[in-house]
Structures are given as structure tokens and as C-alpha cells.
């Protein structure tokens, strides 16, 4: 019997207006698979559909990993 693959979880864009950057409280927007702060330009990853809004886990704008 073939193993079932886990369903891929996606970020619900409908909650985006309820989120803010934890570093500067700026507005966030969805860019590729990350949330970007319009003010400080930090980029927050989205893991399994859940935004990781931890300042220490953010990337600087322009840094692509």
C-alpha cells in the first residue's frame, strides 16, 4: 500500500491584514513564499502555511536563501 502524502498547507491570505511585523509593527505583504515588511524590509518565512513571525528568524531584504 502506497503511503499517502500529507496535504500541503497554504497561508490564508485573508488574515494578512491582521498581522504586523513584530520588529517595527509595519504592514506585511505576501512576496513569493514569505511575508515582507513594508517598513523595515525584513522577510519572514512561511512554514507549512504558518508565518514564522520571529525577529531572529527574519531575513534582511534582498537576501535570498
Protein Blocks (a to p, Z undefined) as FASTA:
>chain_A
ZZdddddddddfklmmmpccfklopacddehjaccdfklopacddeehiacdbfklpcce
hiaZZ
